Amino acid sequence: MTHVVIDNCQRCRFTDCVTVCPVDCFHLGDDMIYIDPDECIDCGACVPECPVEAILMEEDVPDDKQEWIQINADKAPDLPVCNEKLDPLPGAEERKTELGF
């Protein structure tokens, strides 16, 4: 099993999670980050760091979010590694509020 970033990350791209990842499995996209399932060691260190609960264990991804398992697998390998905290996207705090956090 691996961890998966779901659409809660879109338009936020908080990167608190990447700083605790021991294997640099996060990859930077334009409007969110993705986890490479081939690199993730399923340690779970990233989960409590995400302020919008966008990181789930693959087995816990709800039925209506299942497509994010494949999206992460497809996109992550082609994107640059993200292992340093970056500023969130403009509007991230508003998105966080919109999501109920």
C-alpha positions, 0 to 999 in steps of 0.5 A, spaced: 500 500 500 501 507 499 499 514 500 495 518 495 494 525 495 486 527 493 483 533 490 483 537 497 490 539 495 488 542 489 489 550 489 492 549 496 499 546 495 501 546 502 507 543 502 508 541 510 508 534 508 514 534 504 519 536 509 517 529 513 518 524 508 524 520 508 524 518 501 522 524 497 516 521 494 512 527 493 512 531 486 510 538 485 505 539 480 502 546 478 496 546 483 497 540 487 503 535 489 502 528 488 505 521 491 509 517 487 507 510 489 513 506 487 517 511 492 512 511 498 514 507 503 508 508 507 510 511 513 505 515 514 509 521 517 506 526 512 498 524 514 498 529 520 502 534 517 497 536 511 492 542 514 487 540 509 487 532 510 489 531 502 493 525 504 490 518 505 492 511 505 490 507 498 486 503 502 482 508 505 481 512 499 473 513 498 469 510 492 468 517 489 476 519 490 479 512 487 481 516 481 486 519 485 490 513 486 491 512 478 492 520 477 498 520 483 501 514 479 501 517 472 503 524 474 508 524 479 514 520 476 514 526 470 514 531 475 520 534 479 521 532 486 518 536 492 522 536 498 522 543 501 517 547 504 514 552 499 509 558 500 502 555 498 498 557 492 495 564 492 488 563 495 490 557 499 487 559 506 480 561 502 480 554 499 482 551 506 476 554 509 472 552 503 474 545 505 472 546 512 478 546 515 
